[in-house]
Amino acid sequence: MDTDLHQIIRSSQALTDDHCQICDFGLARTTSETDFMTEYVVTRWYRAPELLLNCSEYTAAIDIWSVGCIL
């Protein structure tokens, strides 16, 4: 199954009012479970635990974690 990952969500890329909208998809990518994943993505302050543990397999949950840190 393919997954869309933004990978580098930070406060300057989250537009918030009544809704949260993500912008700047310049480094976003679509990936499948068999793709090699680099663990050095996401700004340090918004990095999900699996990235801090240098896991090379992760999901779109890293983007949800980043948004949660911003909100």
PDB file with SEQRES, HELIX, SHEET and CRYST1 records, atoms N, CA, C and O in Angstrom:
SEQRES   1 A   71  MET ASP THR ASP LEU HIS GLN ILE ILE ARG SER SER GLN          
SEQRES   2 A   71  ALA LEU THR ASP ASP HIS CYS GLN ILE CYS ASP PHE GLY          
SEQRES   3 A   71  LEU ALA ARG THR THR SER GLU THR ASP PHE MET THR GLU          
SEQRES   4 A   71  TYR VAL VAL THR ARG TRP TYR ARG ALA PRO GLU LEU LEU          
SEQRES   5 A   71  LEU ASN CYS SER GLU TYR THR ALA ALA ILE ASP ILE TRP          
SEQRES   6 A   71  SER VAL GLY CYS ILE LEU                                      
HELIX    1 AA1 SER A   11  GLN A   13  5                                   3    
HELIX    2 AA2 ARG A   44  TYR A   46  5                                   3    
HELIX    3 AA3 PRO A   49  LEU A   52  1                                   4    
HELIX    4 AA4 ALA A   61  ILE A   70  1                                  10    
SHEET    1 AA1 2 THR A   3  LEU A   5  0                                        
SHEET    2 AA1 2 ARG A  29  THR A  31 -1                                        
SHEET    1 AA2 2 ALA A  14  THR A  16  0                                        
SHEET    2 AA2 2 CYS A  20  ILE A  22 -1                                        
CRYST1    1.000    1.000    1.000  90.00  90.00  90.00 P 1           1          
ATOM      1  N   MET A   1       0.845  -1.176   0.000  1.00  0.00           N  
ATOM      2  CA  MET A   1       0.000   0.000   0.000  1.00  0.00           C  
ATOM      3  C   MET A   1       0.891   1.240   0.000  1.00  0.00           C  
ATOM      4  O   MET A   1       1.821   1.333   0.801  1.00  0.00           O  
ATOM      5  N   ASP A   2       0.620   2.173  -0.872  1.00  0.00           N  
ATOM      6  CA  ASP A   2       1.389   3.413  -0.935  1.00  0.00           C  
ATOM      7  C   ASP A   2       0.903   4.397   0.120  1.00  0.00           C  
ATOM      8  O   ASP A   2      -0.283   4.452   0.443  1.00  0.00           O  
ATOM      9  N   THR A   3       1.842   5.171   0.649  1.00  0.00           N  
ATOM     10  CA  THR A   3       1.555   6.155   1.684  1.00  0.00           C  
ATOM     11  C   THR A   3       2.168   7.483   1.287  1.00  0.00           C  
ATOM     12  O   THR A   3       3.290   7.521   0.784  1.00  0.00           O  
ATOM     13  N   ASP A   4       1.451   8.566   1.504  1.00  0.00           N  
ATOM     14  CA  ASP A   4       1.998   9.900   1.270  1.00  0.00           C  
ATOM     15  C   ASP A   4       2.595  10.420   2.565  1.00  0.00           C  
ATOM     16  O   ASP A   4       1.929  10.443   3.600  1.00  0.00           O  
ATOM     17  N   LEU A   5       3.856  10.837   2.503  1.00  0.00           N  
ATOM     18  CA  LEU A   5       4.548  11.373   3.671  1.00  0.00           C  
ATOM     19  C   LEU A   5       5.008  12.790   3.392  1.00  0.00           C  
ATOM     20  O   LEU A   5       5.636  13.043   2.364  1.00  0.00           O  
ATOM     21  N   HIS A   6       4.711  13.704   4.274  1.00  0.00           N  
ATOM     22  CA  HIS A   6       5.225  15.070   4.162  1.00  0.00           C  
ATOM     23  C   HIS A   6       6.656  15.096   4.670  1.00  0.00           C  
ATOM     24  O   HIS A   6       7.526  15.684   4.028  1.00  0.00           O  
ATOM     25  N   GLN A   7       6.911  14.482   5.785  1.00  0.00           N  
ATOM     26  CA  GLN A   7       8.198  14.256   6.423  1.00  0.00           C  
ATOM     27  C   GLN A   7       8.829  15.451   7.120  1.00  0.00           C  
ATOM     28  O   GLN A   7       9.622  15.252   8.040  1.00  0.00           O  
ATOM     29  N   ILE A   8       8.525  16.654   6.738  1.00  0.00           N  
ATOM     30  CA  ILE A   8       9.204  17.792   7.356  1.00  0.00           C  
ATOM     31  C   ILE A   8       8.171  18.844   7.766  1.00  0.00           C  
ATOM     32  O   ILE A   8       8.243  19.995   7.334  1.00  0.00           O  
ATOM     33  N   ILE A   9       7.230  18.447   8.586  1.00  0.00           N  
ATOM     34  CA  ILE A   9       6.226  19.390   9.073  1.00  0.00           C  
ATOM     35  C   ILE A   9       6.816  20.167  10.237  1.00  0.00           C  
ATOM     36  O   ILE A   9       7.329  19.577  11.189  1.00  0.00           O  
ATOM     37  N   ARG A  10       6.746  21.456  10.163  1.00  0.00           N  
ATOM     38  CA  ARG A  10       7.174  22.328  11.266  1.00  0.00           C  
ATOM     39  C   ARG A  10       6.171  23.463  11.364  1.00  0.00           C  
ATOM     40  O   ARG A  10       5.297  23.597  10.507  1.00  0.00           O  
ATOM     41  N   SER A  11       6.289  24.274  12.392  1.00  0.00           N  
ATOM     42  CA  SER A  11       5.266  25.287  12.663  1.00  0.00           C  
ATOM     43  C   SER A  11       5.057  26.240  11.495  1.00  0.00           C  
ATOM     44  O   SER A  11       3.937  26.707  11.288  1.00  0.00           O  
ATOM     45  N   SER A  12       6.089  26.543  10.732  1.00  0.00           N  
ATOM     46  CA  SER A  12       5.933  27.464   9.603  1.00  0.00           C  
ATOM     47  C   SER A  12       5.156  26.839   8.448  1.00  0.00           C  
ATOM     48  O   SER A  12       4.777  27.542   7.511  1.00  0.00           O  
ATOM     49  N   GLN A  13       4.913  25.526   8.499  1.00  0.00           N  
ATOM     50  CA  GLN A  13       4.190  24.844   7.435  1.00  0.00           C  
ATOM     51  C   GLN A  13       2.798  24.391   7.860  1.00  0.00           C  
ATOM     52  O   GLN A  13       2.116  23.688   7.114  1.00  0.00           O  
ATOM     53  N   ALA A  14       2.383  24.787   9.041  1.00  0.00           N  
ATOM     54  CA  ALA A  14       1.045  24.443   9.520  1.00  0.00           C  
ATOM     55  C   ALA A  14       0.233  25.726   9.639  1.00  0.00           C  
ATOM     56  O   ALA A  14       0.544  26.604  10.444  1.00  0.00           O  
ATOM     57  N   LEU A  15      -0.799  25.815   8.834  1.00  0.00           N  
ATOM     58  CA  LEU A  15      -1.679  26.975   8.854  1.00  0.00           C  
ATOM     59  C   LEU A  15      -2.867  26.623   9.740  1.00  0.00           C  
ATOM     60  O   LEU A  15      -3.632  25.712   9.423  1.00  0.00           O  
ATOM     61  N   THR A  16      -3.021  27.331  10.834  1.00  0.00           N  
ATOM     62  CA  THR A  16      -4.082  26.978  11.771  1.00  0.00           C  
ATOM     63  C   THR A  16      -5.049  28.135  11.981  1.00  0.00           C  
ATOM     64  O   THR A  16      -4.646  29.290  12.113  1.00  0.00           O  
ATOM     65  N   ASP A  17      -6.305  27.803  12.009  1.00  0.00           N  
ATOM     66  CA  ASP A  17      -7.401  28.679  12.431  1.00  0.00           C  
ATOM     67  C   ASP A  17      -8.419  27.716  13.041  1.00  0.00           C  
ATOM     68  O   ASP A  17      -8.113  27.080  14.050  1.00  0.00           O  
ATOM     69  N   ASP A  18      -9.595  27.590  12.479  1.00  0.00           N  
ATOM     70  CA  ASP A  18     -10.527  26.566  12.956  1.00  0.00           C  
ATOM     71  C   ASP A  18     -10.091  25.171  12.510  1.00  0.00           C  
ATOM     72  O   ASP A  18     -10.523  24.166  13.075  1.00  0.00           O  
ATOM     73  N   HIS A  19      -9.238  25.120  11.500  1.00  0.00           N  
ATOM     74  CA  HIS A  19      -8.738  23.867  10.942  1.00  0.00           C  
ATOM     75  C   HIS A  19      -7.224  23.956  10.830  1.00  0.00           C  
ATOM     76  O   HIS A  19      -6.662  25.050  10.782  1.00  0.00           O  
ATOM     77  N   CYS A  20      -6.575  22.816  10.790  1.00  0.00           N  
ATOM     78  CA  CYS A  20      -5.126  22.774  10.566  1.00  0.00           C  
ATOM     79  C   CYS A  20      -4.889  22.352   9.121  1.00  0.00           C  
ATOM     80  O   CYS A  20      -5.382  21.311   8.686  1.00  0.00           O  
ATOM     81  N   GLN A  21      -4.137  23.156   8.380  1.00  0.00           N  
ATOM     82  CA  GLN A  21      -3.808  22.846   6.995  1.00  0.00           C  
ATOM     83  C   GLN A  21      -2.295  22.822   6.860  1.00  0.00           C  
ATOM     84  O   GLN A  21      -1.598  23.664   7.426  1.00  0.00           O  
ATOM     85  N   ILE A  22      -1.796  21.858   6.111  1.00  0.00           N  
ATOM     86  CA  ILE A  22      -0.363  21.712   5.904  1.00  0.00           C  
ATOM     87  C   ILE A  22      -0.015  22.279   4.535  1.00  0.00           C  
ATOM     88  O   ILE A  22      -0.725  22.035   3.559  1.00  0.00           O  
ATOM     89  N   CYS A  23       1.077  23.034   4.461  1.00  0.00           N  
ATOM     90  CA  CYS A  23       1.521  23.592   3.182  1.00  0.00           C  
ATOM     91  C   CYS A  23       2.970  23.185   2.918  1.00  0.00           C  
ATOM     92  O   CYS A  23       3.593  22.530   3.754  1.00  0.00           O  
ATOM     93  N   ASP A  24       3.498  23.562   1.784  1.00  0.00           N  
ATOM     94  CA  ASP A  24       4.870  23.285   1.353  1.00  0.00           C  
ATOM     95  C   ASP A  24       5.144  21.787   1.266  1.00  0.00           C  
ATOM     96  O   ASP A  24       5.757  21.201   2.159  1.00  0.00           O  
ATOM     97  N   PHE A  25       4.689  21.191   0.197  1.00  0.00           N  
ATOM     98  CA  PHE A  25       4.889  19.766  -0.026  1.00  0.00           C  
ATOM     99  C   PHE A  25       6.107  19.499  -0.912  1.00  0.00           C  
ATOM    100  O   PHE A  25       6.163  18.480  -1.599  1.00  0.00           O  
ATOM    101  N   GLY A  26       7.073  20.405  -0.897  1.00  0.00           N  
ATOM    102  CA  GLY A  26       8.257  20.293  -1.742  1.00  0.00           C  
ATOM    103  C   GLY A  26       9.079  19.044  -1.509  1.00  0.00           C  
ATOM    104  O   GLY A  26       9.653  18.514  -2.460  1.00  0.00           O  
ATOM    105  N   LEU A  27       9.160  18.549  -0.279  1.00  0.00           N  
ATOM    106  CA  LEU A  27       9.939  17.352   0.028  1.00  0.00           C  
ATOM    107  C   LEU A  27       9.063  16.141   0.322  1.00  0.00           C  
ATOM    108  O   LEU A  27       9.567  15.100   0.742  1.00  0.00           O  
ATOM    109  N   ALA A  28       7.759  16.268   0.106  1.00  0.00           N  
ATOM    110  CA  ALA A  28       6.843  15.148   0.350  1.00  0.00           C  
ATOM    111  C   ALA A  28       7.110  14.047  -0.666  1.00  0.00           C  
ATOM    112  O   ALA A  28       7.628  14.293  -1.755  1.00  0.00           O  
ATOM    113  N   ARG A  29       6.743  12.827  -0.284  1.00  0.00           N  
ATOM    114  CA  ARG A  29       6.925  11.715  -1.215  1.00  0.00           C  
ATOM    115  C   ARG A  29       5.880  10.650  -0.963  1.00  0.00           C  
ATOM    116  O   ARG A  29       5.302  10.559   0.120  1.00  0.00           O  
ATOM    117  N   THR A  30       5.654   9.853  -1.977  1.00  0.00           N  
ATOM    118  CA  THR A  30       4.800   8.683  -1.854  1.00  0.00           C  
ATOM    119  C   THR A  30       5.724   7.492  -1.713  1.00  0.00           C  
ATOM    120  O   THR A  30       6.694   7.357  -2.459  1.00  0.00           O  
ATOM    121  N   THR A  31       5.429   6.639  -0.770  1.00  0.00           N  
ATOM    122  CA  THR A  31       6.299   5.499  -0.502  1.00  0.00           C  
ATOM    123  C   THR A  31       5.475   4.243  -0.281  1.00  0.00           C  
ATOM    124  O   THR A  31       4.297   4.317   0.066  1.00  0.00           O  
ATOM    125  N   SER A  32       6.086   3.114  -0.479  1.00  0.00           N  
ATOM    126  CA  SER A  32       5.442   1.837  -0.173  1.00  0.00           C  
ATOM    127  C   SER A  32       6.215   1.170   0.955  1.00  0.00           C  
ATOM    128  O   SER A  32       7.283   1.641   1.345  1.00  0.00           O  
ATOM    129  N   GLU A  33       5.684   0.090   1.470  1.00  0.00           N  
ATOM    130  CA  GLU A  33       6.307  -0.581   2.614  1.00  0.00           C  
ATOM    131  C   GLU A  33       7.675  -1.153   2.281  1.00  0.00           C  
ATOM    132  O   GLU A  33       8.454  -1.423   3.195  1.00  0.00           O  
ATOM    133  N   THR A  34       7.994  -1.347   1.011  1.00  0.00           N  
ATOM    134  CA  THR A  34       9.276  -1.942   0.637  1.00  0.00           C  
ATOM    135  C   THR A  34      10.349  -0.906   0.337  1.00  0.00           C  
ATOM    136  O   THR A  34      11.505  -1.274   0.130  1.00  0.00           O  
ATOM    137  N   ASP A  35      10.003   0.377   0.308  1.00  0.00           N  
ATOM    138  CA  ASP A  35      10.982   1.421   0.015  1.00  0.00           C  
ATOM    139  C   ASP A  35      11.945   1.624   1.177  1.00  0.00           C  
ATOM    140  O   ASP A  35      11.573   1.484   2.342  1.00  0.00           O  
ATOM    141  N   PHE A  36      13.195   1.956   0.840  1.00  0.00           N  
ATOM    142  CA  PHE A  36      14.169   2.326   1.865  1.00  0.00           C  
ATOM    143  C   PHE A  36      13.790   3.693   2.414  1.00  0.00           C  
ATOM    144  O   PHE A  36      13.467   4.607   1.655  1.00  0.00           O  
ATOM    145  N   MET A  37      13.829   3.830   3.724  1.00  0.00           N  
ATOM    146  CA  MET A  37      13.451   5.084   4.363  1.00  0.00           C  
ATOM    147  C   MET A  37      14.650   5.633   5.124  1.00  0.00           C  
ATOM    148  O   MET A  37      15.284   4.908   5.891  1.00  0.00           O  
ATOM    149  N   THR A  38      14.959   6.887   4.922  1.00  0.00           N  
ATOM    150  CA  THR A  38      16.012   7.520   5.702  1.00  0.00           C  
ATOM    151  C   THR A  38      15.435   7.966   7.035  1.00  0.00           C  
ATOM    152  O   THR A  38      14.298   8.432   7.106  1.00  0.00           O  
ATOM    153  N   GLU A  39      16.227   7.821   8.090  1.00  0.00           N  
ATOM    154  CA  GLU A  39      15.712   8.221   9.402  1.00  0.00           C  
ATOM    155  C   GLU A  39      15.943   9.686   9.703  1.00  0.00           C  
ATOM    156  O   GLU A  39      15.437  10.195  10.703  1.00  0.00           O  
ATOM    157  N   TYR A  40      16.705  10.385   8.852  1.00  0.00           N  
ATOM    158  CA  TYR A  40      16.960  11.798   9.123  1.00  0.00           C  
ATOM    159  C   TYR A  40      15.974  12.664   8.353  1.00  0.00           C  
ATOM    160  O   TYR A  40      16.309  13.251   7.324  1.00  0.00           O  
ATOM    161  N   VAL A  41      14.772  12.733   8.862  1.00  0.00           N  
ATOM    162  CA  VAL A  41      13.733  13.612   8.331  1.00  0.00           C  
ATOM    163  C   VAL A  41      13.083  14.311   9.513  1.00  0.00           C  
ATOM    164  O   VAL A  41      13.288  13.901  10.656  1.00  0.00           O  
ATOM    165  N   VAL A  42      12.345  15.303   9.277  1.00  0.00           N  
ATOM    166  CA  VAL A  42      11.592  16.056  10.275  1.00  0.00           C  
ATOM    167  C   VAL A  42      12.517  16.916  11.135  1.00  0.00           C  
ATOM    168  O   VAL A  42      13.558  16.459  11.608  1.00  0.00           O  
ATOM    169  N   THR A  43      12.117  18.148  11.322  1.00  0.00           N  
ATOM    170  CA  THR A  43      12.846  19.063  12.183  1.00  0.00           C  
ATOM    171  C   THR A  43      12.928  18.473  13.593  1.00  0.00           C  
ATOM    172  O   THR A  43      11.949  17.917  14.090  1.00  0.00           O  
ATOM    173  N   ARG A  44      14.061  18.588  14.221  1.00  0.00           N  
ATOM    174  CA  ARG A  44      14.346  17.929  15.508  1.00  0.00           C  
ATOM    175  C   ARG A  44      13.230  18.070  16.541  1.00  0.00           C  
ATOM    176  O   ARG A  44      12.883  17.087  17.196  1.00  0.00           O  
ATOM    177  N   TRP A  45      12.667  19.244  16.703  1.00  0.00           N  
ATOM    178  CA  TRP A  45      11.675  19.487  17.754  1.00  0.00           C  
ATOM    179  C   TRP A  45      10.344  18.802  17.492  1.00  0.00           C  
ATOM    180  O   TRP A  45       9.535  18.661  18.408  1.00  0.00           O  
ATOM    181  N   TYR A  46      10.105  18.377  16.270  1.00  0.00           N  
ATOM    182  CA  TYR A  46       8.830  17.755  15.909  1.00  0.00           C  
ATOM    183  C   TYR A  46       9.009  16.295  15.495  1.00  0.00           C  
ATOM    184  O   TYR A  46       8.105  15.712  14.895  1.00  0.00           O  
ATOM    185  N   ARG A  47      10.143  15.705  15.802  1.00  0.00           N  
ATOM    186  CA  ARG A  47      10.489  14.353  15.352  1.00  0.00           C  
ATOM    187  C   ARG A  47       9.789  13.291  16.205  1.00  0.00           C  
ATOM    188  O   ARG A  47       9.826  13.353  17.434  1.00  0.00           O  
ATOM    189  N   ALA A  48       9.159  12.329  15.553  1.00  0.00           N  
ATOM    190  CA  ALA A  48       8.445  11.239  16.235  1.00  0.00           C  
ATOM    191  C   ALA A  48       9.432  10.287  16.917  1.00  0.00           C  
ATOM    192  O   ALA A  48      10.592  10.208  16.512  1.00  0.00           O  
ATOM    193  N   PRO A  49       8.982   9.566  17.947  1.00  0.00           N  
ATOM    194  CA  PRO A  49       9.872   8.655  18.678  1.00  0.00           C  
ATOM    195  C   PRO A  49      10.571   7.627  17.792  1.00  0.00           C  
ATOM    196  O   PRO A  49      11.742   7.321  18.016  1.00  0.00           O  
ATOM    197  N   GLU A  50       9.878   7.091  16.791  1.00  0.00           N  
ATOM    198  CA  GLU A  50      10.513   6.089  15.934  1.00  0.00           C  
ATOM    199  C   GLU A  50      11.688   6.674  15.150  1.00  0.00           C  
ATOM    200  O   GLU A  50      12.625   5.952  14.809  1.00  0.00           O  
ATOM    201  N   LEU A  51      11.644   7.966  14.865  1.00  0.00           N  
ATOM    202  CA  LEU A  51      12.763   8.611  14.185  1.00  0.00           C  
ATOM    203  C   LEU A  51      13.897   8.898  15.159  1.00  0.00           C  
ATOM    204  O   LEU A  51      15.069   8.808  14.792  1.00  0.00           O  
ATOM    205  N   LEU A  52      13.557   9.243  16.398  1.00  0.00           N  
ATOM    206  CA  LEU A  52      14.583   9.462  17.420  1.00  0.00           C  
ATOM    207  C   LEU A  52      15.337   8.173  17.727  1.00  0.00           C  
ATOM    208  O   LEU A  52      16.502   8.206  18.124  1.00  0.00           O  
ATOM    209  N   LEU A  53      14.664   7.040  17.541  1.00  0.00           N  
ATOM    210  CA  LEU A  53      15.287   5.733  17.771  1.00  0.00           C  
ATOM    211  C   LEU A  53      15.957   5.188  16.513  1.00  0.00           C  
ATOM    212  O   LEU A  53      16.360   4.025  16.473  1.00  0.00           O  
ATOM    213  N   ASN A  54      16.076   6.036  15.479  1.00  0.00           N  
ATOM    214  CA  ASN A  54      16.740   5.683  14.217  1.00  0.00           C  
ATOM    215  C   ASN A  54      16.103   4.505  13.493  1.00  0.00           C  
ATOM    216  O   ASN A  54      16.804   3.726  12.847  1.00  0.00           O  
ATOM    217  N   CYS A  55      14.790   4.365  13.590  1.00  0.00           N  
ATOM    218  CA  CYS A  55      14.092   3.314  12.849  1.00  0.00           C  
ATOM    219  C   CYS A  55      14.074   3.676  11.368  1.00  0.00           C  
ATOM    220  O   CYS A  55      13.790   4.817  11.004  1.00  0.00           O  
ATOM    221  N   SER A  56      14.374   2.711  10.530  1.00  0.00           N  
ATOM    222  CA  SER A  56      14.358   2.981   9.091  1.00  0.00           C  
ATOM    223  C   SER A  56      13.014   2.636   8.471  1.00  0.00           C  
ATOM    224  O   SER A  56      12.820   2.837   7.272  1.00  0.00           O  
ATOM    225  N   GLU A  57      12.083   2.120   9.263  1.00  0.00           N  
ATOM    226  CA  GLU A  57      10.733   1.839   8.787  1.00  0.00           C  
ATOM    227  C   GLU A  57       9.753   2.646   9.624  1.00  0.00           C  
ATOM    228  O   GLU A  57       9.698   2.499  10.845  1.00  0.00           O  
ATOM    229  N   TYR A  58       8.985   3.494   8.965  1.00  0.00           N  
ATOM    230  CA  TYR A  58       7.991   4.302   9.660  1.00  0.00           C  
ATOM    231  C   TYR A  58       6.842   4.588   8.721  1.00  0.00           C  
ATOM    232  O   TYR A  58       6.919   4.307   7.525  1.00  0.00           O  
ATOM    233  N   THR A  59       5.782   5.144   9.264  1.00  0.00           N  
ATOM    234  CA  THR A  59       4.561   5.379   8.490  1.00  0.00           C  
ATOM    235  C   THR A  59       4.207   6.865   8.513  1.00  0.00           C  
ATOM    236  O   THR A  59       4.967   7.694   9.014  1.00  0.00           O  
ATOM    237  N   ALA A  60       3.056   7.174   7.969  1.00  0.00           N  
ATOM    238  CA  ALA A  60       2.574   8.558   7.973  1.00  0.00           C  
ATOM    239  C   ALA A  60       2.293   9.050   9.388  1.00  0.00           C  
ATOM    240  O   ALA A  60       2.023  10.235   9.583  1.00  0.00           O  
ATOM    241  N   ALA A  61       2.352   8.167  10.371  1.00  0.00           N  
ATOM    242  CA  ALA A  61       2.163   8.570  11.766  1.00  0.00           C  
ATOM    243  C   ALA A  61       3.205   9.598  12.195  1.00  0.00           C  
ATOM    244  O   ALA A  61       2.968  10.355  13.136  1.00  0.00           O  
ATOM    245  N   ILE A  62       4.359   9.639  11.520  1.00  0.00           N  
ATOM    246  CA  ILE A  62       5.367  10.649  11.876  1.00  0.00           C  
ATOM    247  C   ILE A  62       4.845  12.050  11.600  1.00  0.00           C  
ATOM    248  O   ILE A  62       5.183  12.993  12.314  1.00  0.00           O  
ATOM    249  N   ASP A  63       4.024  12.189  10.570  1.00  0.00           N  
ATOM    250  CA  ASP A  63       3.430  13.492  10.258  1.00  0.00           C  
ATOM    251  C   ASP A  63       2.374  13.870  11.296  1.00  0.00           C  
ATOM    252  O   ASP A  63       2.270  15.035  11.681  1.00  0.00           O  
ATOM    253  N   ILE A  64       1.596  12.893  11.746  1.00  0.00           N  
ATOM    254  CA  ILE A  64       0.585  13.145  12.781  1.00  0.00           C  
ATOM    255  C   ILE A  64       1.271  13.585  14.070  1.00  0.00           C  
ATOM    256  O   ILE A  64       0.800  14.506  14.737  1.00  0.00           O  
ATOM    257  N   TRP A  65       2.364  12.945  14.422  1.00  0.00           N  
ATOM    258  CA  TRP A  65       3.130  13.326  15.618  1.00  0.00           C  
ATOM    259  C   TRP A  65       3.590  14.778  15.502  1.00  0.00           C  
ATOM    260  O   TRP A  65       3.448  15.553  16.448  1.00  0.00           O  
ATOM    261  N   SER A  66       4.138  15.146  14.348  1.00  0.00           N  
ATOM    262  CA  SER A  66       4.634  16.511  14.140  1.00  0.00           C  
ATOM    263  C   SER A  66       3.523  17.540  14.298  1.00  0.00           C  
ATOM    264  O   SER A  66       3.719  18.574  14.936  1.00  0.00           O  
ATOM    265  N   VAL A  67       2.367  17.263  13.722  1.00  0.00           N  
ATOM    266  CA  VAL A  67       1.234  18.183  13.849  1.00  0.00           C  
ATOM    267  C   VAL A  67       0.810  18.288  15.310  1.00  0.00           C  
ATOM    268  O   VAL A  67       0.498  19.380  15.785  1.00  0.00           O  
ATOM    269  N   GLY A  68       0.796  17.172  16.025  1.00  0.00           N  
ATOM    270  CA  GLY A  68       0.456  17.195  17.444  1.00  0.00           C  
ATOM    271  C   GLY A  68       1.413  18.052  18.251  1.00  0.00           C  
ATOM    272  O   GLY A  68       0.990  18.744  19.177  1.00  0.00           O  
ATOM    273  N   CYS A  69       2.685  18.019  17.920  1.00  0.00           N  
ATOM    274  CA  CYS A  69       3.679  18.858  18.609  1.00  0.00           C  
ATOM    275  C   CYS A  69       3.424  20.339  18.348  1.00  0.00           C  
ATOM    276  O   CYS A  69       3.622  21.171  19.234  1.00  0.00           O  
ATOM    277  N   ILE A  70       2.993  20.663  17.160  1.00  0.00           N  
ATOM    278  CA  ILE A  70       2.743  22.060  16.792  1.00  0.00           C  
ATOM    279  C   ILE A  70       1.501  22.594  17.493  1.00  0.00           C  
ATOM    280  O   ILE A  70       1.491  23.724  17.981  1.00  0.00           O  
ATOM    281  N   LEU A  71       0.447  21.769  17.540  1.00  0.00           N  
ATOM    282  CA  LEU A  71      -0.806  22.226  18.138  1.00  0.00           C  
ATOM    283  C   LEU A  71      -0.680  22.316  19.631  1.00  0.00           C  
ATOM    284  O   LEU A  71      -1.638  22.685  20.311  1.00  0.00           O  
TER     285      LEU A  71                                                      
END                                                                             
